[in-house]
Amino acid sequence: MRAGRARPRAALLGLLGWLAVTALLVAFGPRGAAPVLAVAGIYLLGPLWIPVRYRVDERGVERSTAFGRRRWAWTEIGAWGIDAARRSAWLSLKGRGTARFLPPILLLWEEDEAAGGFAARLEAWLAGRVAAEGGAAKAGP
């Protein structure tokens, strides 16, 4: 997946806004703010710019980035939804303790994959897998 593809304008505006805030705080803020701002910027804006690759298989969903990998087993997935027109799907986790202010797992695919019926195959896969593990039926995006 190309980073920033889902919302290229938001990705660009977020980056420009963060750079402006960082420049102002470095210039007029307390000394030593630059490293803290750099780490915060990577954490907050990284998901918009860092390339991500997902693997959906029998064991669950795995996300790989330059910073590492994370796997969610099918037993952890609670609900899901697909928007084929926007070439996106989302998965949310089961149970209490899930941060509600963070976005769910977001899967995006490219036009060439959409032309091959990827959304229908993914929907069938998710419907069978999440339901088999006690997750919720398809929910709206």
C-alpha positions in Angstrom: 0.0 0.0 0.0 1.3 3.5 -0.8 1.4 5.6 2.3 -1.0 8.5 2.3 -3.2 7.0 -0.5 -6.3 6.9 1.6 -6.3 10.6 2.2 -3.5 12.4 0.3 -4.8 15.9 1.1 -5.0 15.1 4.9 -1.6 13.5 4.8 0.0 16.6 3.2 -1.9 19.1 5.3 -1.0 17.2 8.5 2.6 17.1 7.6 2.7 20.8 6.7 0.8 21.8 9.9 3.1 19.7 12.1 6.2 21.2 10.4 4.8 24.7 11.1 4.0 24.0 14.7 7.4 22.3 15.2 9.2 25.3 13.6 7.4 27.8 15.9 8.0 25.7 19.0 11.7 25.2 18.2 12.2 28.9 17.5 10.2 30.3 20.4 9.6 27.4 22.8 11.7 25.8 25.5 15.1 24.5 24.7 15.3 20.8 24.0 11.8 20.6 22.5 13.0 19.5 19.0 13.7 15.8 19.9 10.3 15.5 21.7 8.5 17.1 18.8 10.3 14.8 16.3 9.2 11.7 18.2 5.6 13.0 18.6 5.5 13.9 14.9 6.5 10.4 13.9 4.0 8.9 16.2 1.1 11.1 15.1 1.8 11.5 11.4 3.7 8.3 10.7 0.6 6.3 9.8 -0.1 8.8 7.0 3.4 8.5 5.4 5.0 5.2 6.4 4.4 2.4 3.8 2.4 -0.5 5.2 2.0 -4.1 4.0 -0.8 -6.4 5.3 -1.0 -10.1 5.1 -4.4 -11.8 5.7 -4.1 -15.6 6.2 -5.3 -18.5 8.3 -3.5 -17.2 11.4 -5.0 -13.7 11.3 -3.9 -10.3 10.0 -0.3 -9.1 10.0 0.8 -5.5 9.5 4.4 -4.9 8.5 6.2 -1.5 8.4 9.8 -0.3 8.5 9.5 -0.3 12.3 8.3 -3.9 12.8 5.5 -6.3 12.5 2.3 -6.9 14.4 -0.1 -9.8 14.1 -3.8 -10.0 15.3 -5.2 -13.5 15.6 -8.7 -14.1 14.3 -9.9 -14.5 17.9 -8.9 -10.8 18.6 -11.0 -9.4 15.7 -14.5 -8.3 16.8 -16.1 -6.5 13.8 -15.3 -5.4 10.3 -16.5 -3.5 7.4 -15.6 -3.0 3.7 -16.1 0.1 1.4 -15.2 -1.4 -2.0 -15.7 2.0 -3.7 -13.0 3.6 -1.6 -10.8 0.4 -1.8 -10.7 0.1 2.0 -11.7 -2.2 4.8 -11.5 -1.8 8.6 -11.2 -4.3 11.4 -11.9 -3.6 15.1 -10.7 -5.5 18.1 -12.8 -7.4 20.6 -13.3 -6.7 24.2 -12.8 -4.0 26.7 -9.5 -2.1 26.9 -9.4 -1.2 23.2 -8.6 2.5 22.8 -11.7 4.0 21.3 -9.9 7.2 20.1 -7.5 5.2 17.9 -8.6 4.0 14.5 -9.3 0.3 13.9 -7.0 -1.7 11.7 -7.3 -0.2 8.2 -6.7 -2.2 5.1 -6.3 -0.4 1.8 -5.8 -1.8 -1.7 -4.8 -0.4 -5.1 -6.9 -0.1 -8.3 -5.3 -3.0 -10.0 -6.3 -5.3 -7.1 -9.8 -3.8 -7.1 -10.3 -4.7 -10.8 -9.5 -8.3 -10.0 -12.4 -8.6 -7.5 -10.3 -8.3 -4.4 -13.0 -6.7 -2.3 -15.4 -9.6 -2.8 -12.7 -12.1 -2.0 -11.7 -10.2 1.2 -15.4 -9.8 2.3 -16.0 -13.6 1.9 -12.8 -14.3 3.8 -13.6 -11.9 6.7 -17.2 -13.1 6.9 -16.1 -16.7 7.3 -13.1 -16.1 9.6 -14.4 -13.5 12.0 -17.8 -15.2 12.4 -16.0 -18.6 13.0 -14.0 -17.0 15.9 -17.1 -15.4 17.5 -16.7 -11.9 16.1 -19.6 -9.6 15.1 -21.2 -9.8 11.7 -20.3 -7.1 9.2 -20.8 -3.7 10.6 -21.0 -0.3 8.8 -17.8 1.7 8.2 
